[in-house]
Amino acid sequence: MTRLIKAEIFKLRKRSMTYILLLILIGFIVLVMSISQATAMNSNSAVTTVGNGAPTTTLIPVVASDVHFLKDMITGVMSILGSIGMILAVVLVANGMGSEYSWNTIRPYLLCSESRLKMFTAKLITAAVFIVAGMIIGLIIAIVLGSLFTAIRGFSWDLGSGLASFTGHELLIFIRTLYVMLPYILLAFLFTVFGRSTAAGIGFGIGASVLESIITGLMLMSHGWLAKIPNYLLTPNIQKINSLAQSSGGLTIHMGSNSSTTPSALHAFIVLAVWCIACIAISFTLFRKRDVTA
């Protein structure tokens, strides 16, 4: 198993696609943070005072010391990792497995592997390593760039709580973000195996998130048993888990829509876990039974 994982890491490390996806993620984070710091001072704070029995509202320009840019951007980048990062992860996973079929290397690879299960597991473990590494790099970029802009613009260094408390909170958000990405990533892996191509995995992995949101919205407008089906789909449960990680702040980036009716956090966690297990089980069943060495 260790030999296969090292081989997979070597292959992904040598592919230009891996670095292109990482550069896209870094570039998007830099772009969003640059725009955010440029517009951070464009808002006003409303102060209401009561004089002569009548309330008066006064708009006061925001000063730099009141802008918690670093804190808000670290939390905001988590939203980027859960949206743009998810798309890039889908491309990485689909390309990692689909290229074996398109390059006709799946047959000799299986002949050199101890078993299909070990090869299958090595693919998933390697993909997980690179996805987590990409998320960590994105977060480091956010911290470095956020600190730089905070120092240059004179923004507040206040994290809203102690460093240990803030770090623990953001670590929890990081884990939640990774968890809600898994179903779509594993769906992409499933359809890559099913379609024996990278395009099938990328197309369905990205398309599923868009189509499911539309279908969920239509079902929520109905009544009876149809309105209950979305509780067992991905979008409402992902939104519920994401809502647990939301924090207040003027610069916090919220990407995606929120549903007015969402299941409980425990329900959402269980449903997403079932989806992940089902995708892995079906993927391996197809991979194990399909004749690729003939």
C-alpha positions in Angstrom: 0.0 0.0 0.0 2.8 2.4 0.9 4.5 1.8 -2.4 1.3 2.6 -4.3 0.7 5.7 -2.4 4.2 6.9 -3.0 3.7 6.2 -6.7 0.5 8.1 -6.8 2.0 11.1 -5.1 4.9 11.0 -7.5 2.5 11.0 -10.5 0.4 13.9 -9.2 3.5 15.9 -8.2 4.9 15.6 -11.7 1.7 16.6 -13.5 1.4 20.2 -14.6 -2.4 20.0 -14.0 -1.7 19.9 -10.2 0.2 23.1 -10.2 -2.3 24.8 -12.6 -5.1 24.1 -10.2 -3.1 25.3 -7.3 -2.3 28.6 -9.1 -6.0 29.1 -10.0 -6.9 28.8 -6.3 -4.1 31.1 -5.2 -4.9 33.6 -7.9 -8.6 33.7 -6.9 -7.8 34.2 -3.3 -5.4 37.0 -4.0 -7.9 38.7 -6.3 -10.8 38.5 -3.8 -8.6 39.7 -1.0 -7.2 42.6 -3.1 -10.6 43.8 -4.0 -11.9 43.4 -0.4 -9.1 45.5 1.1 -9.6 48.2 -1.5 -13.3 48.5 -0.7 -13.0 47.9 3.1 -13.3 51.6 3.8 -16.3 52.3 1.5 -18.9 51.6 4.1 -20.4 53.7 6.9 -21.6 52.8 10.4 -25.0 54.1 11.6 -25.2 55.7 15.0 -28.6 56.5 16.4 -28.9 59.3 19.0 -32.0 60.6 20.8 -32.4 64.3 21.1 -35.5 66.3 22.0 -37.5 63.1 22.1 -36.8 62.2 18.5 -34.2 59.6 17.3 -31.5 60.8 14.9 -29.4 58.5 12.8 -26.0 59.7 11.7 -23.7 57.9 9.2 -20.1 57.8 10.4 -17.3 56.7 8.0 -15.6 53.5 9.0 -12.0 54.1 10.2 -9.2 51.6 9.5 -8.8 50.6 13.1 -12.4 49.4 13.1 -11.9 47.0 10.1 -11.1 43.4 11.2 -9.7 42.5 7.8 -7.4 39.7 8.8 -10.1 38.0 10.9 -12.8 38.3 8.3 -10.6 37.2 5.4 -9.4 34.0 7.1 -13.0 33.1 7.7 -14.0 34.3 4.2 -11.3 32.2 2.5 -12.9 29.1 4.0 -16.0 29.9 1.9 -13.7 30.1 -1.2 -12.2 26.7 -0.4 -15.6 25.2 0.0 -16.8 26.5 -3.4 -14.0 27.2 -5.9 -11.8 24.8 -4.0 -14.4 22.1 -4.4 -14.5 22.5 -8.2 -10.7 22.4 -8.4 -10.7 19.3 -6.2 -13.2 17.6 -8.5 -11.0 18.3 -11.5 -7.9 16.9 -9.6 -9.7 13.7 -8.5 -11.3 13.1 -11.9 -8.0 13.7 -13.7 -6.1 11.5 -11.3 -8.3 8.5 -12.0 -9.5 9.3 -15.5 -6.0 9.7 -17.0 -5.4 6.0 -16.2 -8.1 5.1 -18.6 -7.3 7.7 -21.3 -3.6 6.8 -21.3 -4.4 3.1 -21.2 -2.2 2.7 -18.1 -4.9 1.1 -16.0 -4.1 -2.4 -17.2 -0.3 -2.5 -16.6 -0.9 -0.6 -13.4 -3.3 -3.3 -12.1 -0.9 -6.1 -13.1 1.8 -4.4 -11.0 -0.6 -3.8 -8.0 -1.1 -6.3 -5.3 -4.9 -5.9 -5.5 -7.6 -3.7 -6.9 -8.6 -2.6 -3.4 -5.1 -1.4 -2.6 -4.9 0.6 -5.9 -8.4 2.0 -5.3 -7.5 3.0 -1.7 -4.2 4.5 -2.8 -5.9 6.7 -5.3 -8.3 8.1 -2.7 -5.7 8.6 0.0 -3.4 10.4 -2.4 -6.2 12.7 -3.6 -7.1 13.5 0.0 -3.5 14.4 0.8 -3.3 16.8 -2.2 -6.7 18.3 -1.5 -5.8 19.0 2.2 -2.4 20.3 1.2 -4.0 22.7 -1.3 -6.5 24.0 1.3 -3.6 24.6 3.8 -1.6 26.5 1.2 -4.7 28.6 0.4 -5.2 29.3 4.1 -1.5 30.3 4.5 -1.8 32.7 1.5 -4.8 34.3 3.2 -2.9 34.7 6.5 0.2 36.1 4.9 -1.7 38.5 2.5 -4.2 39.4 5.2 -1.4 40.3 7.6 0.3 42.3 4.8 -2.8 44.4 4.0 -3.5 44.8 7.7 -0.1 46.3 8.3 -0.1 48.5 5.2 -3.7 49.8 5.6 -3.6 50.1 9.4 -6.5 47.6 9.9 -7.2 46.1 13.3 -5.2 43.1 14.4 -8.0 42.0 16.8 -9.2 38.5 16.1 -12.3 38.9 18.3 -11.0 36.4 20.8 -7.8 34.9 22.1 -5.4 33.4 19.5 -6.0 29.9 20.8 -9.8 30.3 20.7 -9.7 31.8 17.2 -7.4 29.1 15.9 -9.6 26.3 17.3 -12.7 27.9 15.8 -11.1 28.2 12.4 -9.7 24.7 12.6 -13.3 23.5 13.1 -14.5 25.5 10.1 -11.6 24.0 8.1 -12.8 20.4 9.0 -16.4 21.3 8.2 -15.4 22.8 4.9 -13.4 19.6 3.9 -16.4 17.4 5.0 -19.0 19.2 2.9 -16.6 19.0 -0.1 -16.3 15.2 0.1 -19.7 14.1 -1.4 -19.2 16.0 -4.6 -15.6 14.9 -4.9 -16.6 11.3 -4.4 -19.4 11.7 -6.9 -16.9 12.9 -9.4 -14.7 9.9 -8.6 -17.7 7.5 -9.0 -18.6 8.8 -12.4 -15.0 8.8 -13.5 -14.9 5.1 -12.8 -18.3 4.6 -14.3 -17.6 6.5 -17.5 -13.9 5.5 -17.7 -13.0 9.1 -18.5 -11.9 12.4 -16.9 -14.7 14.3 -18.6 -17.4 12.2 -17.1 -16.1 12.8 -13.6 -15.6 16.5 -14.0 -18.9 17.0 -15.8 -21.1 15.2 -13.3 -19.1 16.4 -10.3 -19.6 20.0 -11.1 -22.9 19.6 -12.8 -24.4 17.8 -9.9 -23.9 20.8 -7.6 -25.7 23.1 -10.0 -28.5 20.8 -11.0 -29.2 19.6 -7.5 -29.6 23.2 -6.3 -32.2 23.9 -8.9 -34.1 20.6 -8.3 -34.0 21.2 -4.5 -35.4 24.7 -5.0 -38.3 23.3 -7.1 -39.1 20.6 -4.6 -39.1 23.0 -1.7 -41.9 24.9 -3.4 -44.0 21.8 -3.5 -46.0 20.2 -0.8 -46.3 16.7 0.8 -43.7 14.1 0.4 -41.9 15.9 -2.5 -41.0 18.7 -0.1 -39.3 16.2 2.2 -37.0 14.7 -0.4 -34.4 17.6 -0.3 -33.7 16.7 3.3 -31.9 13.6 2.0 -30.1 15.4 -0.8 -26.7 17.2 -0.6 -27.5 20.9 -0.9 -29.7 21.4 2.1 -27.5 19.4 4.4 -24.3 21.1 3.1 -26.0 24.5 3.7 -26.8 23.4 7.3 -23.3 22.5 8.1 -22.0 25.6 6.5 -24.4 27.7 8.5 -22.7 26.4 11.7 -19.4 28.0 10.5 -20.8 31.4 9.6 -19.5 34.3 11.6 -20.4 37.9 11.7 -18.3 40.6 10.1 -18.6 43.0 7.3 -16.0 41.4 5.1 -17.0 37.8 5.6 -17.5 36.2 2.2 -20.7 34.1 1.8 -20.9 32.1 -1.4 -24.0 30.1 -2.3 -27.6 30.4 -1.3 -29.3 29.5 2.0 -32.5 27.5 2.2 -35.2 28.7 4.6 -35.9 25.1 5.8 -32.8 23.0 6.6 -32.4 19.8 8.6 -30.7 19.5 11.9 -26.9 19.4 12.2 -26.9 15.8 13.2 -29.2 14.8 10.3 -27.0 16.7 7.9 -23.8 15.0 9.2 -25.4 11.6 8.8 -26.8 12.2 5.4 -23.5 13.4 4.0 -21.7 10.4 5.6 -24.2 8.1 3.9 -23.6 9.7 0.5 -19.8 9.5 0.9 -20.0 5.8 1.9 -22.4 5.0 -0.9 -20.2 6.7 -3.5 -17.1 4.8 -2.3 -18.9 1.5 -2.2 -20.4 1.8 -5.6 -17.2 3.1 -7.1 -15.2 0.1 -5.8 -17.9 -2.4 -6.8 -17.7 -1.1 -10.4 -13.9 -1.0 -10.3 -13.6 -4.5 -8.9 -16.1 -6.2 -11.3 -15.1 -4.4 -14.5 -12.7 -6.2 -16.8 -10.0 -3.8 -17.6 -7.1 -6.2 -18.2 -8.6 -8.1 -21.1 
